[in-house]
Amino acid sequence: MPALCAHFVGFRDDRCWSAVRAFGRPDFIHIGWDRRARHEIMDCKHGRLRDR
């Protein structure tokens, strides 16, 4: 079973630092829900954290 990676998608301002304090540093940061984020998260079955 592959290791899970933390992806932060769409975090802005202080919310990103709050998520870092709660979940630790992310392995990947995506500005928005783009093609690369969909590919890395959905196809590779990595973990995901998202803010709206």
C-alpha positions as CSV (number, residue, x, y, z in Angstrom):
1,M,0.0,0.0,0.0
2,P,1.5,3.4,-1.0
3,A,2.1,6.0,1.7
4,L,-0.4,8.8,1.8
5,C,0.6,12.4,1.0
6,A,-1.0,15.5,2.4
7,H,-2.2,17.9,-0.4
8,F,-3.5,21.4,0.5
9,V,-5.8,22.7,-2.2
10,G,-7.0,26.3,-2.3
11,F,-5.8,27.5,1.1
12,R,-5.2,31.2,1.5
13,D,-4.2,33.6,4.2
14,D,-3.9,32.4,7.8
15,R,-6.0,29.3,7.1
16,C,-3.0,27.6,5.6
17,W,-1.0,28.1,8.8
18,S,-3.9,26.8,10.9
19,A,-4.0,23.7,8.7
20,V,-0.2,23.3,9.1
21,R,-0.6,23.5,12.9
22,A,-3.5,21.0,12.8
23,F,-2.2,18.5,10.2
24,G,1.5,19.2,9.8
25,R,3.3,20.4,6.8
26,P,1.8,19.3,3.5
27,D,3.7,17.3,0.9
28,F,2.1,19.3,-1.9
29,I,0.4,22.7,-2.1
30,H,-2.0,23.5,-5.0
31,I,-3.3,27.0,-5.6
32,G,-6.6,25.6,-6.9
33,W,-8.4,22.5,-8.1
34,D,-6.6,22.2,-11.4
35,R,-5.7,19.4,-13.7
36,R,-2.4,18.7,-11.8
37,A,-4.2,18.5,-8.5
38,R,-6.9,16.2,-9.9
39,H,-4.3,13.9,-11.4
40,E,-2.1,13.7,-8.3
41,I,-4.9,13.3,-5.8
42,M,-7.6,11.3,-7.6
43,D,-5.4,9.0,-9.8
44,C,-2.7,8.4,-7.2
45,K,-5.1,8.0,-4.3
46,H,-3.3,10.4,-2.1
47,G,-4.9,12.1,0.9
48,R,-6.5,15.5,0.5
49,L,-7.2,18.6,2.6
50,R,-9.2,21.4,1.0
51,D,-10.4,24.8,2.0
52,R,-13.1,26.8,0.2
